[in-house]
């Protein structure tokens, strides 16, 4: 298997450590030492103790680490039931702190997984130092694994959901043995793939967790893997290709129509619902021809290389743009009554982040006197790929998050004879899971040929069940946060999921157990900047969008103290604050200091249900 789907920690906050200044629980239930730790290596865990089928549970090592914070690190594996050569074990890890606070955190993965998440935190503010037991798995394959695992149904089910239950059950056996009791509170923390996993455990294993916090969850995993390839398939003809050079004009149009919906022209689309409705041509809302202003005269582009805000789009290019920013009707039967896949929301990330792929030049250094860790002026949002280009070995990989590309790929009209295959995050799922040929060109995906396999796997991979009644009945609490500028985990799908939960359970019930927050114009790392153009067409200097919030503290206070987060939570930045509103409300400017949360009111959008 290649590294193409495993850009290191690319699906940012890959494990989203819970150590985000959450308060340390006051009581310490038990202590652990070197002798007890090393004895755990001989602990026998039987398949009968695991809630999903495994052939064998093996504790491979139990190692005492005295370096502060002192802890016991346990590594183990679940051998697969399937004995085929392409079956794979699940590798898991458990970290048991010397001083335990009677709490545990199951850490989610990132990307297509393939490694055990980072479970040990260093420093006195880490999860380990605060006394949390932590655990997680590689989900049943390795980063550099032979791609044949993609053809094994048990391995796919492990990735989809089985690995979560198996890892949880083994970890609880070890915790019980080490400390003499089960955790008083057990949490899930995850982002991106780990966010999908968090939704999955609330849906499939509701009795196992007291609280779940997820950020930028990928939700409709099966369709999301297909999304980038379907865009490139839509662009197979040269006429339908929208090169990255059109990004400035597209961004300017997004801002012209949407920036001032929130009451201020500042380069930030806060009213994400109404803006999305405006550009989603498949929702029977908004303008039927939202791109009319960009239509080329006589449908002929007089300046194809124009990369300014004055560039135009042909009708074929407009069809592609509509394809990207509208709900995509499902070509197969999706689980949980879903009839479409929510694609991307209007975003500032409409050009590649890398010069090699037609994107802007590298950002300038951070301004003199900036705070430590400040993003450079004009830099991509924090948590994304490194500036300047892909890491070594990724030369032919399309940058995740690049909506429009300046390359033509093998199978597209006009591509060079030596053009690379289109590969990006999720491509292995397209070629391996659905096409069942890891060496295939993903742009050869054909629903008539491969749709049945997609339909078979969607119930395994997707986390779209809107009925969380069992999780509610056991007292579970859920906090989810998404960003509308995310071009990796499609915000349209996330917003559709939010709405489906409210439709199914009712707003009143949802508010009793869940907070469904949205951070407008933030990306996959929940960071973002204003655009460099505002709704009046004026060039402005991009500024940070406030987005910092102690999400784990919000969850633990709700679970352990009964203190529910407010429907509007203040988030901070380097020089500003904003309210983070519960879906579908958004921050509407009321007047006053535009950098103060007090100047905004969470407001219901025009097109809200």
Residue pairs with C-beta under 8 A, 6 or more apart in sequence:
1 141
1 143
1 144
1 145
1 146
1 147
1 149
1 150
1 428
1 438
2 147
2 423
2 428
3 143
3 144
3 393
3 394
4 394
4 397
4 423
4 424
4 425
4 427
4 428
5 111
5 112
5 425
5 426
5 427
5 428
5 429
6 111
6 112
6 114
6 115
6 143
7 111
7 385
7 390
7 391
7 394
7 397
7 400
7 425
8 391
9 110
10 110
10 111
10 384
10 385
10 400
10 425
10 488
11 110
11 111
11 191
11 192
11 193
11 216
11 218
11 425
11 488
11 489
11 524
12 110
12 191
12 192
12 216
12 382
12 383
12 384
12 524
12 525
13 110
13 191
13 192
13 194
13 215
13 216
13 383
13 525
13 526
14 109
14 110
14 111
14 117
14 118
14 191
14 192
14 193
14 194
15 107
15 108
15 109
15 110
15 117
15 118
15 119
15 136
15 189
15 190
15 191
15 194
16 107
16 108
16 189
16 190
16 191
16 194
16 213
16 215
17 107
17 118
17 121
17 126
17 127
17 189
18 105
18 127
18 132
18 187
18 189
18 213
18 552
19 121
19 125
19 126
19 127
19 129
19 130
19 552
20 550
20 551
20 552
20 553
21 125
21 550
21 553
22 130
22 550
22 552
22 553
22 556
23 553
23 556
23 557
24 101
24 130
24 131
25 101
25 102
25 103
25 130
25 131
25 556
25 560
27 101
27 102
28 99
28 100
28 101
28 102
28 131
29 100
29 101
29 102
29 179
29 181
29 184
30 100
30 102
30 178
30 179
30 180
30 181
31 98
31 99
31 100
32 71
32 72
32 96
32 97
32 98
32 99
32 100
32 178
32 179
33 64
33 98
34 64
34 66
36 72
36 178
37 62
37 63
37 64
37 72
37 96
37 178
38 62
38 63
38 64
39 62
40 59
40 62
40 72
40 74
40 174
40 177
40 178
41 59
41 61
41 62
41 74
42 59
43 59
43 173
43 174
43 177
45 57
45 59
45 76
45 170
45 173
45 174
46 57
47 53
47 54
47 55
47 56
47 57
49 57
49 169
49 170
49 173
50 57
50 78
50 165
50 166
50 169
50 170
51 165
51 166
51 168
51 169
51 205
52 162
52 165
52 166
52 169
53 81
54 78
54 79
54 80
54 81
54 90
54 166
55 78
55 79
55 80
55 81
56 78
56 79
57 76
57 77
57 78
57 79
57 170
58 76
58 77
58 78
58 79
59 74
59 75
59 76
60 75
60 76
60 77
61 73
61 74
61 75
62 72
62 73
62 74
63 72
63 73
63 74
64 70
64 71
64 72
65 71
65 72
65 73
65 120
68 129
69 97
69 98
69 121
69 122
69 124
69 126
69 128
69 129
70 97
70 98
71 95
71 96
71 97
71 98
71 120
71 128
72 95
72 96
72 98
72 178
73 93
73 94
73 95
73 119
73 120
74 93
74 94
74 95
74 96
74 174
75 91
75 92
75 93
75 116
76 91
76 92
76 93
76 94
76 170
77 89
77 90
77 91
77 92
78 89
78 90
78 92
78 166
78 170
79 89
80 87
80 88
80 89
80 90
80 140
80 154
80 155
80 158
81 87
81 154
82 152
82 153
82 154
84 152
85 148
86 146
86 148
86 149
86 151
86 152
86 155
87 149
87 152
87 154
87 155
88 140
88 141
88 142
88 145
88 149
88 152
88 155
88 158
89 140
90 137
90 138
90 139
90 140
90 158
90 163
90 166
90 167
91 116
91 137
91 138
91 142
92 116
92 135
92 136
92 137
92 138
92 166
92 167
92 170
92 171
93 116
93 117
93 119
93 135
93 136
93 137
94 119
94 133
94 134
94 135
94 170
94 171
94 174
94 175
95 119
95 120
95 128
95 133
95 134
95 135
96 133
96 174
96 175
96 178
96 179
97 128
97 129
97 131
97 132
97 133
99 131
100 131
100 133
100 179
101 130
101 131
101 132
102 131
102 179
102 181
102 183
102 184
102 185
103 131
103 132
103 133
103 183
103 184
103 185
103 186
103 187
104 132
104 133
104 134
104 135
104 171
104 172
104 175
104 183
104 185
104 186
104 187
105 127
105 132
105 133
105 134
105 135
105 186
105 187
105 188
105 189
106 134
106 135
106 136
106 164
106 167
106 168
106 171
106 186
106 187
106 188
106 189
106 201
106 209
107 117
107 118
107 119
107 134
107 135
107 136
107 189
107 190
107 194
108 117
108 136
108 188
108 189
108 190
108 191
108 193
108 194
108 195
108 197
108 198
108 214
109 115
109 117
109 136
109 137
109 138
109 139
109 190
109 193
109 194
109 197
110 117
110 191
110 192
110 193
110 194
111 192
111 193
111 425
112 159
112 193
112 425
112 426
112 428
112 429
113 138
113 139
113 140
113 141
113 159
113 193
114 138
114 139
114 141
114 142
114 143
114 145
115 138
115 142
115 143
116 136
116 137
116 138
117 136
117 194
119 134
119 135
119 136
120 126
120 128
120 134
121 127
121 128
121 129
122 128
123 129
127 134
128 134
133 171
133 175
133 183
135 167
135 168
135 171
136 167
137 163
137 164
137 166
137 167
139 158
139 159
139 163
140 149
140 154
140 155
140 158
140 159
140 162
140 163
141 149
141 155
141 158
141 159
147 428
147 432
147 438
147 439
148 438
149 155
150 156
150 428
150 429
150 431
150 432
150 433
150 438
151 432
151 436
151 438
154 162
156 433
156 457
156 460
156 461
157 460
158 166
159 461
160 200
160 221
160 457
160 460
160 461
161 197
161 200
161 204
161 460
164 197
164 200
164 201
164 204
164 205
165 201
165 204
165 205
165 208
168 201
168 205
168 208
172 182
172 183
172 186
175 182
175 183
176 182
185 210
185 211
185 556
185 559
185 560
186 208
186 209
186 210
187 209
187 210
187 211
187 212
187 213
187 552
187 555
187 556
187 559
188 197
188 198
188 201
188 202
188 209
188 211
188 212
188 213
188 214
189 198
189 213
189 552
190 196
190 197
190 198
190 213
190 214
190 215
190 217
191 214
191 215
191 216
191 217
192 215
192 216
192 217
192 218
192 488
192 489
192 524
193 218
194 214
195 214
195 215
195 216
195 217
195 218
195 480
195 489
196 214
196 217
196 218
196 219
196 221
196 463
197 463
198 212
198 213
198 214
198 217
199 212
199 214
199 217
199 219
199 463
199 480
199 497
200 463
201 208
201 209
201 212
202 209
202 212
202 468
202 471
202 476
202 478
203 463
203 465
203 468
203 471
204 465
206 468
206 470
206 471
206 473
206 474
206 476
207 470
207 474
209 471
209 476
210 475
210 476
210 477
210 559
211 476
211 477
211 478
211 479
211 555
211 556
211 558
211 559
212 476
212 477
212 478
212 479
212 555
213 478
213 479
213 480
213 551
213 552
213 554
213 555
214 478
214 479
214 480
214 481
215 480
215 481
215 482
215 526
215 551
216 481
216 482
216 483
216 486
216 488
216 489
216 494
216 524
216 526
217 463
217 480
217 482
217 489
217 494
218 224
218 488
218 489
218 490
218 493
219 462
219 463
219 464
219 489
219 493
219 494
219 497
220 334
220 338
220 341
220 342
220 458
220 462
220 463
220 464
220 490
220 493
220 497
221 429
221 461
221 462
221 463
222 334
222 429
222 433
222 454
222 457
222 458
222 461
222 462
223 328
223 330
223 334
223 341
223 458
223 462
223 493
224 341
224 426
224 489
224 490
224 493
225 426
225 427
225 429
225 430
225 433
226 426
226 429
226 430
226 434
226 445
226 454
227 328
227 341
227 343
227 426
227 490
228 398
228 422
228 424
228 425
228 426
228 427
229 422
229 424
229 426
229 427
229 430
229 442
229 443
229 445
230 323
230 328
230 445
231 320
231 323
231 324
231 403
232 405
232 409
232 412
232 422
232 442
232 443
233 443
233 445
234 240
234 319
234 320
234 323
235 241
235 242
235 320
235 412
236 411
236 412
236 413
236 443
237 316
237 413
238 412
238 413
238 414
239 314
239 316
239 317
240 316
240 317
240 319
240 320
241 317
241 320
241 408
241 412
241 414
242 250
242 313
242 317
242 320
242 321
242 404
243 358
243 404
243 405
243 406
244 350
244 351
244 352
244 357
244 358
244 359
244 402
244 404
244 405
244 406
245 305
245 306
245 307
245 311
245 351
245 358
245 406
246 307
246 311
246 313
246 317
246 404
247 307
247 350
247 351
247 403
247 404
248 307
248 308
248 309
248 311
248 351
249 294
249 306
249 308
249 309
249 310
249 311
249 312
249 313
250 294
250 321
250 350
250 404
251 309
251 348
251 350
251 531
251 533
252 309
252 533
252 537
253 291
253 293
253 294
254 269
254 275
254 279
254 346
254 347
254 348
254 350
254 531
255 267
255 269
255 531
255 533
255 534
255 535
255 537
256 293
256 535
256 537
257 275
257 278
257 279
257 290
257 535
258 269
258 271
258 274
258 275
258 278
258 346
258 535
259 265
259 266
259 267
259 268
259 269
259 531
259 534
259 535
260 535
260 536
261 269
261 270
261 271
261 274
261 275
262 268
262 269
262 270
262 271
262 586
262 587
262 588
262 589
263 588
263 589
263 590
264 589
264 594
265 534
265 535
265 536
265 538
266 530
266 534
266 540
266 594
267 530
267 531
267 532
267 533
267 534
267 535
267 540
267 542
268 520
268 521
268 530
268 531
268 545
269 275
269 346
269 484
269 520
269 521
270 520
270 521
270 586
270 587
270 588
270 589
270 600
271 520
271 586
271 588
271 605
272 345
272 346
272 484
272 491
272 495
272 518
272 520
272 521
272 586
273 495
273 584
273 586
273 605
273 606
273 607
273 608
274 286
274 605
274 606
274 607
275 345
275 346
276 325
276 345
276 346
276 484
276 492
276 495
277 283
277 285
277 286
277 606
277 607
278 285
278 286
278 287
278 290
278 346
279 286
279 290
279 322
279 325
279 326
279 346
280 286
280 325
280 326
280 327
280 492
281 288
281 290
281 322
281 326
282 326
282 327
282 328
282 329
282 340
283 326
283 327
285 607
286 607
291 313
291 318
291 321
291 322
294 311
294 312
294 313
294 318
295 312
295 313
295 314
295 315
295 318
296 302
296 312
296 313
296 314
297 312
299 314
299 315
300 314
301 312
301 313
301 314
302 312
303 311
303 312
306 312
309 533
309 537
313 321
323 343
324 343
324 344
324 403
325 343
325 344
325 345
325 346
326 343
327 340
327 341
327 342
327 343
327 492
327 496
328 340
328 341
328 342
328 343
329 339
329 340
330 338
330 339
330 340
330 341
331 447
331 451
332 447
332 451
332 452
332 454
332 455
332 458
333 455
333 458
334 341
334 455
334 458
334 462
334 464
335 458
335 459
335 462
335 464
335 465
336 462
336 464
336 465
336 466
336 500
338 462
338 464
338 496
338 500
340 496
341 490
341 492
341 493
342 490
342 491
342 492
342 493
342 494
342 495
342 496
342 497
343 490
343 492
343 493
344 403
344 487
344 490
344 491
344 492
345 484
345 485
345 490
345 491
345 492
345 495
346 484
347 403
347 484
347 485
347 486
347 487
347 521
348 485
348 521
348 528
348 529
348 531
349 380
349 401
349 402
349 403
349 485
349 487
349 523
350 403
350 404
351 358
351 359
351 360
351 402
351 403
351 404
352 358
352 359
352 399
352 402
352 404
352 405
352 406
353 359
353 360
353 380
353 384
353 385
353 387
353 399
353 401
353 402
354 385
354 388
354 389
354 390
354 399
354 402
355 361
355 362
355 388
355 389
356 389
356 390
357 398
357 399
357 402
357 405
357 406
357 407
358 404
358 405
358 406
358 407
359 399
359 402
359 406
360 378
362 387
362 388
363 376
363 377
363 378
363 379
363 380
363 387
364 376
364 377
364 378
365 376
366 374
366 375
366 376
366 377
367 374
367 377
371 574
374 574
375 381
375 382
375 527
375 529
375 544
376 387
377 541
377 542
378 532
378 542
379 387
380 387
381 485
381 522
381 523
381 524
381 525
381 527
381 528
381 529
382 525
382 527
383 523
383 524
383 525
383 526
383 527
384 401
384 523
384 524
384 525
385 391
385 399
385 400
385 401
390 397
390 399
396 420
396 421
396 423
397 423
397 424
398 405
398 407
398 409
398 422
398 423
398 424
399 424
400 424
400 425
400 487
400 488
401 487
401 488
401 523
401 524
402 487
403 487
407 419
407 420
408 414
408 415
408 416
408 419
409 415
409 419
409 420
409 421
409 422
409 443
410 419
410 420
410 421
410 422
410 441
410 443
411 422
411 441
411 443
411 444
412 419
412 443
421 441
421 442
421 443
422 441
422 442
422 443
423 442
425 488
427 442
428 438
429 461
430 442
430 445
431 437
431 438
431 439
431 440
431 441
431 442
432 438
433 453
433 457
433 461
434 445
434 450
434 453
434 454
434 457
435 442
435 444
435 445
435 449
435 450
435 453
436 453
447 454
464 497
464 500
466 497
466 500
466 501
466 503
466 504
466 505
467 504
467 505
468 476
468 478
468 501
468 505
468 513
468 514
469 505
471 478
471 513
472 505
472 509
472 512
472 513
476 513
477 513
477 514
477 555
477 558
477 559
478 513
478 514
478 515
479 514
479 515
479 517
479 551
479 554
479 555
479 558
479 565
480 498
480 514
480 515
480 516
480 517
481 517
481 518
481 519
481 526
481 549
481 551
481 580
482 489
482 491
482 494
482 495
482 498
482 517
482 518
482 519
483 491
483 518
483 519
483 520
483 521
483 522
483 523
483 524
483 526
483 528
483 547
484 491
484 495
484 518
484 519
484 520
484 521
484 522
485 491
485 520
485 521
485 522
485 523
485 528
486 494
486 522
486 523
486 524
487 523
487 524
488 523
488 524
489 524
495 518
495 583
495 584
498 516
498 583
498 584
499 583
499 584
499 609
501 510
501 514
501 516
502 510
502 516
502 583
502 609
503 609
510 516
511 567
511 582
515 554
515 565
515 567
515 582
516 582
516 583
517 569
517 580
517 581
517 582
517 583
518 580
518 581
518 582
518 583
518 584
518 586
519 526
519 528
519 545
519 547
519 571
519 580
520 545
520 586
520 587
521 528
521 529
521 530
521 545
522 528
522 545
522 547
526 547
527 544
527 545
527 547
528 544
528 545
528 547
529 542
529 543
529 544
529 545
530 540
530 542
530 543
530 545
531 540
531 542
532 539
532 540
532 541
532 542
533 539
533 540
534 540
543 575
543 576
544 573
544 574
544 575
544 576
545 573
545 578
546 571
546 572
546 573
546 576
546 577
546 578
546 597
547 571
547 573
547 578
547 580
548 571
548 572
548 573
549 569
549 570
549 571
549 572
549 580
554 565
554 569
557 563
557 565
558 564
558 565
567 581
567 582
567 585
567 602
568 579
568 580
568 581
568 582
568 585
568 602
569 579
569 580
570 577
570 578
570 579
570 580
570 597
571 577
571 578
571 579
571 580
571 597
575 595
576 594
576 595
576 596
577 595
577 596
577 597
578 587
578 597
578 600
579 587
579 597
579 600
579 601
579 602
581 587
581 602
581 603
582 602
584 604
584 605
584 608
584 609
585 602
585 603
585 604
585 605
585 608
586 602
586 603
586 605
587 597
587 600
587 601
587 602
587 603
588 600
588 601
588 602
588 603
589 599
589 600
590 599
590 600
590 601
591 599
592 598
592 599
593 599
